[in-house]
């Protein structure tokens, strides 16, 4: 209201004393009709590990009896995202081949369009014949964990001992770590797998293809190697000389948990079980020793 115009005359434009409210778009049937300002910003990366985006990286995946060429979208310490043309099912087990000495056992955790989320197995994979693997694990248990007691056998005591060929197929709970000396620095790393000719490691420091680092597994094992390939924080090493896997007994490994606590969505009664039920219920050290020695060799 214009008071001066009312006193001295002139055009008067009526205006309400109280302005009408202007609604901000709230709707009774929706929960996202009003934007709520965020007062706090993310202060840290709370994911389990950094994800390295690799838009042009081509790798192979073995699914059943078939091998497929896929695109590696990103990679972290616990898993990877790939873009694939084949159609796996949730909880399928596959093998991801990143390069020389670079095979990781995985489980399909999610699917979205042509993208597939993979979760890595935990333990260090020993790429060698079953009999040699049994020999290595027996030596590691004897030297690094001499106080481990045998578990109570679940099978018939009169049953014959398990053959070495079959023992090698059982999943062990051991994880080896080491130190990589490269580019005038030293970085801790984790062994994803190891064979007589090379290894696959996870290392937080950047590595360059063609460099020649030294991999130390404990104080007694020093391995000269060449970096054959790099994908994110994962790298393939080619050893200068053949490595005797029995020497791993000199490097004490860490022990993965024998049991895996399921998240709520995988509790009994859920729509789908974990792909790793058998694998995550991995052997304890006592069960591993019992499996290696057989019931009749205690």
C-alpha positions as CSV (number, residue, x, y, z in Angstrom):
1,X,0.0,0.0,0.0
2,X,1.3,3.5,-1.0
3,X,0.4,5.9,1.9
4,X,1.6,9.1,0.1
5,X,-0.6,8.4,-2.9
6,X,-3.6,8.0,-0.6
7,X,-3.0,11.4,1.1
8,X,-2.1,13.5,-2.0
9,X,-4.0,11.6,-4.5
10,X,-2.8,9.6,-7.5
11,X,-2.8,6.1,-8.7
12,X,-3.1,3.7,-5.8
13,X,-1.9,0.1,-6.2
14,X,-3.5,-2.2,-3.7
15,X,-1.1,-4.7,-2.1
16,X,-1.8,-7.1,0.7
17,X,-0.2,-6.4,4.0
18,X,0.8,-10.0,4.4
19,X,2.5,-11.6,1.4
20,X,1.2,-14.9,0.4
21,X,3.5,-17.8,1.2
22,X,5.4,-19.4,-1.7
23,X,5.6,-23.2,-1.2
24,X,9.0,-24.7,-1.9
25,X,7.6,-27.7,-3.7
26,X,6.7,-30.0,-0.8
27,X,4.4,-32.8,-1.9
28,X,2.5,-35.2,0.4
29,X,3.3,-38.3,-1.6
30,X,7.0,-37.9,-2.1
31,X,10.0,-37.7,0.2
32,X,12.4,-36.0,-2.2
33,X,10.4,-32.9,-3.0
34,X,12.4,-30.7,-0.7
35,X,16.2,-30.5,-0.9
36,X,17.9,-30.7,2.5
37,X,21.2,-28.9,2.6
38,X,24.1,-31.0,3.7
39,X,25.9,-29.5,6.7
40,X,28.9,-31.8,6.7
41,X,31.1,-32.9,3.9
42,X,32.9,-36.2,3.5
43,X,36.1,-35.9,5.6
44,X,37.8,-39.2,4.5
45,X,37.5,-42.1,2.1
46,X,35.7,-44.7,4.0
47,X,35.9,-47.4,1.4
48,X,38.0,-50.5,2.1
49,X,40.5,-49.5,-0.5
50,X,41.2,-47.1,-3.3
51,X,39.6,-47.9,-6.6
52,X,41.9,-47.3,-9.6
53,X,39.9,-46.5,-12.8
54,X,41.3,-48.3,-15.8
55,X,39.1,-47.3,-18.7
56,X,41.2,-48.9,-21.5
57,X,42.5,-52.0,-19.7
58,X,41.6,-55.3,-21.3
59,X,41.8,-58.6,-19.3
60,X,40.4,-62.1,-19.5
61,X,37.9,-63.9,-17.3
62,X,37.3,-67.6,-17.0
63,X,33.7,-68.5,-16.3
64,X,33.1,-72.3,-16.3
65,X,34.8,-73.8,-19.3
66,X,34.9,-70.5,-21.3
67,X,37.3,-67.6,-21.3
68,X,36.1,-64.1,-22.2
69,X,37.9,-60.9,-23.0
70,X,36.5,-58.1,-20.8
71,X,37.2,-54.5,-19.9
72,X,38.6,-53.8,-16.5
73,X,36.8,-50.7,-15.3
74,X,38.4,-50.3,-11.8
75,X,40.4,-52.3,-9.3
76,X,40.9,-52.3,-5.6
77,X,42.4,-54.5,-3.0
78,X,39.2,-56.4,-2.4
79,X,37.7,-56.7,-5.8
80,X,37.2,-55.3,-9.3
81,X,34.6,-54.0,-11.7
82,X,34.5,-55.4,-15.2
83,X,32.4,-54.7,-18.3
84,X,31.6,-58.0,-20.0
85,X,29.5,-59.4,-22.8
86,X,28.9,-62.8,-21.2
87,X,26.1,-63.1,-18.6
88,X,27.2,-64.6,-15.3
89,X,24.8,-65.3,-12.4
90,X,25.1,-63.8,-8.9
91,X,27.5,-65.8,-6.7
92,X,29.2,-67.5,-9.7
93,X,32.9,-68.2,-9.2
94,X,35.2,-66.9,-11.9
95,X,39.0,-66.4,-12.4
96,X,40.3,-63.0,-13.3
97,X,43.5,-63.0,-15.4
98,X,45.4,-59.7,-15.1
99,X,48.6,-60.9,-16.7
100,X,51.6,-63.2,-16.3
101,X,51.3,-64.9,-12.8
102,X,48.2,-62.8,-12.3
103,X,45.2,-65.1,-11.8
104,X,42.8,-64.3,-8.9
105,X,39.8,-66.4,-7.9
106,X,36.7,-64.2,-7.6
107,X,33.0,-64.4,-6.9
108,X,30.3,-62.3,-8.7
109,X,28.8,-60.0,-6.1
110,X,26.6,-57.7,-8.2
111,X,25.4,-57.2,-11.7
112,X,24.2,-53.9,-13.4
113,X,23.8,-53.9,-17.2
114,X,27.0,-55.1,-18.8
115,X,29.0,-54.3,-15.6
116,X,30.0,-57.1,-13.1
117,X,31.3,-56.6,-9.6
118,X,33.9,-59.2,-8.4
119,X,35.1,-59.9,-4.9
120,X,38.6,-61.5,-4.5
121,X,39.4,-64.5,-2.4
122,X,41.5,-63.7,0.7
123,X,44.3,-66.2,1.0
124,X,47.6,-66.3,-1.0
125,X,47.3,-68.7,-3.8
126,X,50.2,-71.2,-4.3
127,X,50.5,-72.0,-8.0
128,X,52.1,-75.4,-8.0
129,X,51.1,-79.1,-8.2
130,X,49.0,-80.4,-5.4
131,X,51.8,-82.6,-3.9
132,X,54.2,-79.6,-3.8
133,X,51.5,-77.4,-2.3
134,X,51.0,-80.0,0.5
135,X,54.7,-80.1,1.2
136,X,54.9,-76.3,1.4
137,X,51.9,-76.0,3.7
138,X,53.2,-78.8,6.0
139,X,56.6,-77.1,6.3
140,X,55.0,-73.7,7.0
141,X,52.8,-75.2,9.8
142,X,55.7,-77.0,11.4
143,X,58.0,-74.1,11.4
144,X,55.8,-71.0,11.9
145,X,53.0,-72.6,14.0
146,X,54.6,-75.5,16.0
147,X,52.1,-75.2,18.9
148,X,49.0,-75.7,16.8
149,X,46.9,-78.6,18.0
150,X,44.9,-80.9,15.9
151,X,41.2,-80.4,15.7
152,X,38.9,-83.3,16.8
153,X,38.3,-85.4,13.7
154,X,34.8,-85.2,12.3
155,X,35.2,-88.3,10.1
156,X,35.4,-91.9,11.1
157,X,38.6,-92.7,12.8
158,X,39.0,-95.9,10.8
159,X,38.9,-94.0,7.5
160,X,42.1,-94.0,5.5
161,X,44.1,-90.8,5.4
162,X,43.3,-88.3,2.7
163,X,45.6,-88.5,-0.3
164,X,48.0,-85.7,-1.0
165,X,46.4,-85.2,-4.4
166,X,43.1,-84.3,-2.8
167,X,44.5,-82.3,0.2
168,X,46.0,-79.7,-2.2
169,X,42.5,-78.8,-3.3
170,X,41.5,-77.6,0.2
171,X,41.6,-73.9,0.9
172,X,44.2,-72.8,3.4
173,X,44.0,-69.7,5.6
174,X,47.5,-68.3,5.1
175,X,48.3,-64.8,3.7
176,X,51.9,-63.8,3.0
177,X,53.2,-60.2,3.0
178,X,56.6,-58.8,2.2
179,X,58.6,-55.7,1.5
180,X,59.3,-54.5,-2.1
181,X,62.5,-52.5,-2.5
182,X,62.2,-50.3,-5.6
183,X,63.1,-46.8,-6.8
184,X,65.2,-46.0,-3.7
185,X,62.3,-46.8,-1.4
186,X,60.7,-49.7,0.4
187,X,57.0,-50.5,0.4
188,X,55.0,-53.2,2.2
189,X,53.1,-55.4,-0.2
190,X,50.8,-58.4,-0.1
191,X,51.2,-61.6,-2.1
192,X,48.1,-62.5,-4.0
193,X,49.8,-65.5,-5.6
194,X,53.2,-66.9,-6.0
195,X,54.8,-69.6,-8.2
196,X,58.3,-70.7,-9.1
197,X,58.5,-68.2,-11.9
198,X,56.8,-65.1,-10.4
199,X,54.2,-63.5,-8.2
200,X,51.3,-61.1,-8.1
201,X,51.5,-58.4,-5.4
202,X,49.4,-55.5,-4.1
203,X,51.5,-52.5,-3.4
204,X,50.4,-49.0,-2.4
205,X,53.3,-47.3,-4.1
206,X,53.3,-46.8,-7.9
207,X,55.4,-49.3,-9.9
208,X,56.6,-49.1,-13.5
209,X,56.8,-51.9,-16.0
210,X,60.3,-52.9,-16.7
211,X,61.8,-51.9,-13.3
212,X,63.8,-54.5,-11.4
213,X,62.7,-54.4,-7.7
214,X,63.8,-56.8,-4.9
215,X,61.0,-58.7,-3.1
216,X,61.8,-59.6,0.5
217,X,59.7,-62.2,2.2
218,X,61.1,-62.2,5.8
219,X,64.8,-61.9,6.5
220,X,65.8,-65.1,4.7
221,X,64.1,-64.7,1.3
222,X,65.3,-62.1,-1.2
223,X,63.9,-62.4,-4.7
224,X,65.2,-60.4,-7.7
225,X,62.4,-59.7,-10.1
226,X,61.2,-57.6,-13.1
227,X,57.8,-55.8,-13.1
228,X,56.0,-57.5,-16.0
229,X,52.7,-55.6,-15.8
230,X,50.8,-53.1,-13.6
231,X,47.1,-52.7,-13.1
232,X,46.2,-50.1,-10.4
233,X,47.9,-51.1,-7.2
234,X,48.4,-54.7,-8.4
235,X,51.5,-55.8,-10.3
236,X,53.0,-59.0,-11.8
237,X,56.6,-59.9,-11.0
238,X,58.8,-62.2,-13.0
239,X,61.6,-63.7,-10.9
240,X,65.1,-63.6,-12.3
241,X,65.7,-67.2,-11.0
242,X,63.3,-70.0,-10.3
243,X,62.0,-69.8,-6.7
244,X,61.8,-72.9,-4.5
245,X,58.3,-72.6,-2.9
246,X,59.4,-74.7,0.1
247,X,61.4,-71.7,1.3
248,X,58.1,-70.0,2.2
249,X,58.4,-71.9,5.5
250,X,61.0,-69.3,6.4
251,X,58.5,-66.4,6.0
252,X,55.8,-66.5,8.7
253,X,52.4,-65.7,7.1
254,X,49.3,-64.1,8.6
255,X,46.3,-66.2,9.3
256,X,42.9,-65.3,7.8
257,X,39.9,-65.7,10.0
258,X,38.6,-69.3,9.9
259,X,35.0,-68.1,9.9
260,X,33.4,-65.2,8.1
261,X,30.6,-63.2,9.7
262,X,27.8,-62.8,7.2
263,X,26.2,-59.4,6.8
264,X,22.5,-59.2,7.6
265,X,21.4,-59.6,4.0
266,X,23.2,-63.0,3.8
267,X,21.8,-64.4,7.1
268,X,19.9,-67.7,6.8
269,X,16.5,-67.1,5.3
270,X,17.7,-64.3,3.0
271,X,16.9,-64.5,-0.7
272,X,20.4,-65.6,-1.6
273,X,23.3,-67.2,0.2
274,X,26.9,-66.1,0.1
275,X,29.0,-67.4,-2.8
276,X,31.8,-68.0,-0.4
277,X,30.0,-70.2,2.2
278,X,32.4,-73.1,1.6
279,X,35.4,-70.9,1.0
280,X,34.9,-68.4,3.8
281,X,34.4,-71.2,6.2
282,X,38.1,-71.9,5.6
283,X,40.1,-74.3,7.7
284,X,41.7,-73.2,10.9
285,X,45.4,-74.0,11.4
286,X,44.5,-77.1,13.4
287,X,42.1,-78.4,10.7
288,X,44.8,-77.6,8.0
289,X,47.4,-79.6,9.9
290,X,44.9,-82.5,10.3
291,X,44.1,-82.4,6.6
292,X,47.8,-82.4,5.7
293,X,48.8,-85.2,8.0
294,X,45.7,-87.4,7.7
295,X,43.8,-89.0,10.6
296,X,46.2,-91.9,10.8
297,X,49.4,-89.8,11.0
298,X,48.7,-87.9,14.2
